[in-house]
Amino acid sequence: MPSSEKREIRSLPFEIRAEENENGERTIEGRAIVYGKRTDLGYFDEVIEPGALDKTDLRDVPLLQNHDTDALPLARSRRNTPRSTMQLIPDAEGLGIRARLDTKNNPSAAAADSAIDRGDVDGMSFAFSVDSEEWTELDSEHPTRHITGISRVFEVSIVTWPAYADTSIHARGMANALESAAAALESAKAKKAKIEARKRKIKILTEV
């Protein structure tokens, strides 16, 4: 899954439902992204702000299980057309999904459907890249990152292990997620330091 964009992974437990439609297909519904939820990433808190998906690239988003990019997708949204096997539903709360699973011909889809129906799987996760962000309390021991724009959603996954009791880092991607979180914080602090140094230089020049 090659890309030069920096990917981050987040996940959350919530009610994901599986049901049979009028054509006998099994459909799952859930929510992959929730606006306004505060996430403790260890280095800082993070909030995905309302409207962060307004300009997001959602042209080709597969539904995976536990972020397994080597396996065939359970469903896929291609330009979010009615013929896609997964529909992406951006709304005021974040991003919902509705996916049709081929439980008759795809054993992985049948297993996923069974696990959801039994309640053994109750989380969703997404891989994404950040387009714009704002920081508050950056000088404190635990600042807050406000994600105001998501550049791209690479994939959404049903996950076995949402890591925490609220919006959280997915266990399988925890090392990478924490590494990217640390890098994001250091980058924000470095930018702030440059701005402050520039302001000091301007002040000195104007006082001469």
Sequence and secondary structure as in RCSB ss.txt:
>XXXX:A:sequence
MPSSEKREIRSLPFEIRAEENENGERTIEGRAIVYGKRTDLGYFDEVIEPGALDKTDLRDVPLLQNHDTDALPLA
RSRRNTPRSTMQLIPDAEGLGIRARLDTKNNPSAAAADSAIDRGDVDGMSFAFSVDSEEWTELDSEHPTRHITGI
SRVFEVSIVTWPAYADTSIHARGMANALESAAAALESAKAKKAKIEARKRKIKILTEV
>XXXX:A:secstr
   SS  EEEEEE   EEEE TTS EEEEEEEEETT EEE SSSEEEE TTTTTT B SEEEEEETT TTS  SE
EEETT TTSSEEEEEETTEEEEEEEE TTT HHHHHHHHHHHHTS  EEEEEEEEEEEEEESTTSSS EEEEEEE
EEEEEEEEES B SSSSB BGGGHHHHHHHHHHHHHHHHHHHHHHHHHHHHHHHHHH 
